[in-house]
C-alpha cells in the first residue's frame, strides 16, 4: 500500500471556461510539480481530450483517469470517472446524443480546443459545452453505471451548479456514494447541516480551469499497487470509489 495524492476534477482548454494554457502537457507537468500522483481530466460534457491527456500523463510520470463533468438538465454538475479509457470514450459518444447544441461564442466563452499529446490543435468543438444536457439528475447514476463508471455530485459546497444550492438538499435518491467538496474546511459544517453526507465517501477537487488553480498535494488515498502498474493503481482506486 502506498499513498497517492489525487485531484479528480481538472479542466482542459476544451472546456469553454478554461484557459487555453490548460493543455494536456501543461496540466500533467503542473500536476507533477504540485506533487500529485493521480489526476482526472473532467471537461464539461465531453471526453475528447482524454486520449491526449493519458499519453501526456504517462510522459510526465502521472497516472491519468479519464472523466467528464456532466451538466444535468437541472444545471447540476456531476463528476463521472472511468477506470478504462475505452469506456470513457463510449460514454462520451452517448453524451453527444444528449447535448443541447448552441453555437459557441468564442469571443465570450473561449475556443474549446481539441489537442493531441504534444499539445497540437487537432480540432475544436463548435457548440457550447458548458450548458445543460437533457439528462436529469435522477438518471445520471444509472447511466454512468451502465458504462462501468463512477459518478458523484461535484463541489457540493459551492453555490454555482452544486446539488445542494440547486435543490436545497442532498437527496437520498439517486444513492450517490460519494460527495465532492471544493473546500475541505467546509466538510464538517456540511455534515452537520446535511447528515446524509456523513455516509458518503468524501473527495476533494480543485475544479481547476487555470494552471494556477491546480493545488499542491493534500487529499490522498492509500492504494494497493503491487505489482506496480498504472492499471493496477487505477483498479485499486476504483475499488475504493465504488465503495465495495
C-alpha positions as CSV (number, residue, x, y, z in Angstrom):
1,X,0.0,0.0,0.0
2,X,1.2,3.5,-0.9
3,X,-0.1,7.0,-0.6
4,X,-1.4,8.5,-3.8
5,X,-2.3,12.2,-3.9
6,X,-5.1,13.0,-6.3
7,X,-7.3,15.6,-8.0
8,X,-10.3,14.2,-9.8
9,X,-11.6,17.5,-11.1
10,X,-9.5,19.4,-13.7
11,X,-10.5,21.0,-16.9
12,X,-8.5,21.3,-20.1
13,X,-8.7,24.0,-22.8
14,X,-11.6,22.1,-24.3
15,X,-13.9,23.4,-21.6
16,X,-15.1,26.8,-22.7
17,X,-14.4,28.5,-19.3
18,X,-10.8,27.1,-19.1
19,X,-7.7,28.9,-20.1
20,X,-6.0,27.9,-23.4
21,X,-2.9,27.1,-21.4
22,X,-4.7,24.1,-19.9
23,X,-3.2,21.7,-22.4
24,X,-2.6,18.0,-21.7
25,X,1.2,18.5,-21.3
26,X,0.8,21.7,-19.2
27,X,-1.7,20.0,-16.9
28,X,0.4,16.9,-16.5
29,X,3.5,19.0,-15.8
30,X,1.9,21.3,-13.3
31,X,0.2,18.4,-11.5
32,X,3.6,16.7,-11.2
33,X,5.2,19.8,-9.8
34,X,2.3,20.1,-7.3
35,X,3.2,16.6,-6.1
36,X,0.0,14.9,-7.4
37,X,0.1,11.2,-8.4
38,X,-3.4,10.7,-9.9
39,X,-5.3,13.3,-11.9
40,X,-8.6,13.0,-13.7
41,X,-9.4,15.2,-16.7
42,X,-13.1,16.2,-16.4
43,X,-14.1,18.6,-19.2
44,X,-17.7,19.9,-19.5
45,X,-19.9,17.3,-21.3
46,X,-17.0,15.9,-23.4
47,X,-14.1,13.5,-23.1
48,X,-12.3,14.4,-26.4
49,X,-9.1,15.5,-24.7
50,X,-8.8,12.4,-22.5
51,X,-6.8,10.3,-25.0
52,X,-4.1,13.0,-25.3
53,X,-4.1,13.5,-21.6
54,X,-3.5,9.8,-21.0
55,X,-0.4,10.0,-23.2
56,X,0.9,13.3,-21.7
57,X,0.4,12.0,-18.2
58,X,2.4,8.9,-18.9
59,X,5.2,11.0,-20.3
60,X,5.3,13.0,-17.1
61,X,5.1,10.0,-14.7
62,X,1.5,10.8,-13.7
63,X,-1.4,8.3,-13.5
64,X,-4.3,9.6,-15.6
65,X,-8.0,9.0,-15.0
66,X,-10.5,9.8,-17.8
67,X,-13.7,11.5,-17.0
68,X,-16.2,14.2,-17.6
69,X,-18.1,16.9,-15.6
70,X,-21.6,16.3,-16.8
71,X,-24.2,19.1,-16.6
72,X,-27.7,17.7,-15.8
73,X,-30.9,19.2,-17.1
74,X,-31.3,20.9,-13.7
75,X,-27.8,22.5,-14.3
76,X,-26.2,20.4,-11.6
77,X,-22.6,19.3,-12.1
78,X,-21.7,15.7,-11.8
79,X,-18.2,14.2,-11.9
80,X,-18.1,11.0,-14.0
81,X,-14.9,8.9,-13.8
82,X,-14.0,5.7,-15.7
83,X,-11.3,3.1,-15.0
84,X,-10.7,2.4,-18.7
85,X,-10.3,4.9,-21.5
86,X,-12.4,2.9,-24.0
87,X,-15.3,3.0,-21.5
88,X,-14.9,6.8,-21.2
89,X,-14.9,7.2,-25.0
90,X,-18.1,5.2,-25.3
91,X,-19.7,7.3,-22.6
92,X,-18.7,10.4,-24.4
93,X,-20.4,9.1,-27.6
94,X,-23.6,8.6,-25.6
95,X,-23.5,12.1,-24.1
96,X,-23.2,13.6,-27.6
97,X,-26.7,12.4,-28.1
98,X,-27.9,14.4,-25.1
99,X,-26.2,17.7,-25.7
100,X,-28.4,20.8,-26.4
101,X,-26.5,22.4,-29.3
102,X,-25.9,26.1,-29.1
103,X,-23.2,27.7,-31.2
104,X,-20.2,28.6,-29.1
105,X,-19.3,32.3,-28.9
106,X,-15.5,32.1,-28.8
107,X,-15.3,35.8,-28.0
108,X,-17.3,35.2,-24.8
109,X,-16.7,31.6,-23.7
110,X,-13.4,30.5,-25.3
111,X,-12.0,28.4,-28.1
112,X,-12.9,24.8,-26.9
113,X,-9.6,23.2,-28.3
114,X,-9.1,19.5,-29.0
115,X,-5.4,18.7,-28.8
116,X,-3.0,15.8,-29.3
117,X,-0.5,14.6,-26.7
118,X,2.1,17.1,-27.9
119,X,-0.4,20.0,-27.4
120,X,-1.0,20.4,-31.2
121,X,-4.5,21.7,-32.0
122,X,-6.3,18.9,-34.0
123,X,-9.9,20.4,-33.8
124,X,-12.4,22.4,-32.0
125,X,-16.0,21.9,-30.8
126,X,-18.2,24.4,-32.4
127,X,-21.1,24.0,-29.9
128,X,-21.0,25.3,-26.4
129,X,-20.0,22.6,-24.0
130,X,-20.9,24.1,-20.6
131,X,-24.7,24.3,-21.0
132,X,-27.1,21.7,-19.6
133,X,-27.8,18.4,-21.3
134,X,-31.2,16.7,-21.4
135,X,-30.1,14.1,-18.8
136,X,-31.9,14.5,-15.4
137,X,-30.1,14.4,-12.1
138,X,-32.3,11.3,-11.2
139,X,-30.9,9.4,-14.3
140,X,-27.2,10.1,-14.1
141,X,-26.1,7.5,-11.7
142,X,-27.8,4.6,-13.6
143,X,-26.4,5.9,-16.9
144,X,-22.8,6.2,-15.7
145,X,-23.1,2.8,-14.0
146,X,-24.1,1.3,-17.4
147,X,-20.7,2.3,-18.7
148,X,-18.9,0.8,-15.6
149,X,-18.2,4.3,-14.3
150,X,-18.4,6.1,-11.0
151,X,-20.3,9.4,-10.6
152,X,-20.9,11.9,-7.8
153,X,-22.2,15.4,-7.3
154,X,-19.4,18.0,-7.8
155,X,-18.5,20.8,-5.4
156,X,-21.5,20.3,-3.1
157,X,-20.3,23.2,-1.0
158,X,-20.5,25.8,-3.8
159,X,-23.4,27.9,-4.9
160,X,-22.8,27.6,-8.7
161,X,-24.1,24.3,-10.1
162,X,-23.9,22.4,-6.7
163,X,-26.7,19.9,-5.9
164,X,-27.4,21.5,-2.5
165,X,-27.6,25.0,-3.8
166,X,-29.8,23.9,-6.7
167,X,-32.2,21.5,-5.0
168,X,-31.9,22.8,-1.4
169,X,-30.7,19.5,-0.1
170,X,-28.6,16.4,-0.9
171,X,-31.4,13.9,-1.9
172,X,-31.3,10.4,-0.7
173,X,-32.1,9.2,-4.3
174,X,-30.3,8.5,-6.5
175,X,-28.0,7.0,-4.0
176,X,-24.6,8.5,-4.9
177,X,-21.9,7.0,-2.7
178,X,-19.5,10.0,-3.0
179,X,-19.7,13.7,-2.4
180,X,-17.1,16.1,-3.8
181,X,-16.0,19.2,-1.9
182,X,-14.2,22.2,-3.3
183,X,-13.1,23.5,0.1
184,X,-12.1,20.8,2.7
185,X,-12.7,23.2,5.5
186,X,-16.4,23.1,4.9
187,X,-16.8,19.3,5.2
188,X,-17.8,19.2,8.9
189,X,-20.1,22.2,8.5
190,X,-22.0,20.5,5.7
191,X,-22.1,17.1,7.6
192,X,-23.9,18.9,10.4
193,X,-26.3,20.7,8.1
194,X,-26.9,17.7,5.8
195,X,-26.4,14.4,7.8
196,X,-26.7,12.3,4.7
197,X,-23.2,13.4,3.8
198,X,-21.8,11.6,6.8
199,X,-22.5,8.3,4.9
200,X,-20.6,9.4,1.8
201,X,-17.0,8.9,0.7
202,X,-15.6,12.4,0.5
203,X,-13.3,13.6,-2.3
204,X,-11.7,17.0,-2.7
205,X,-11.5,18.5,-6.2
206,X,-9.9,21.8,-7.3
207,X,-12.2,22.3,-10.3
208,X,-9.1,23.8,-11.9
209,X,-9.7,25.9,-15.0
210,X,-6.3,27.7,-14.9
211,X,-2.8,26.2,-14.3
212,X,-2.5,28.2,-11.0
213,X,-5.7,26.6,-9.8
214,X,-4.0,23.2,-9.6
215,X,-3.4,22.7,-5.9
216,X,-0.4,21.3,-4.1
217,X,-0.8,17.7,-2.9
218,X,-3.2,17.4,0.0
219,X,-6.0,14.8,-0.5
220,X,-4.9,11.2,-0.9
221,X,-5.9,7.5,-0.9
222,X,-3.8,4.6,0.3
223,X,-3.8,2.2,-2.7
224,X,-2.5,-1.3,-3.3
225,X,0.0,-1.0,-6.2
226,X,1.8,-4.4,-6.1
227,X,3.0,-5.5,-8.7
228,X,3.2,-1.9,-9.8
229,X,1.4,-0.7,-13.0
230,X,-0.8,2.3,-13.7
231,X,-3.6,-0.1,-14.4
232,X,-3.1,-1.7,-11.0
233,X,-3.3,1.7,-9.3
234,X,-6.4,2.6,-11.2
235,X,-8.0,-0.7,-10.3
236,X,-7.3,-0.2,-6.6
237,X,-8.6,3.3,-6.8
238,X,-11.9,2.3,-8.4
239,X,-12.4,-0.4,-5.9
240,X,-12.4,2.4,-3.3
241,X,-14.6,4.7,-5.4
242,X,-17.2,2.0,-5.9
243,X,-17.3,1.6,-2.1
244,X,-17.3,-2.2,-2.4
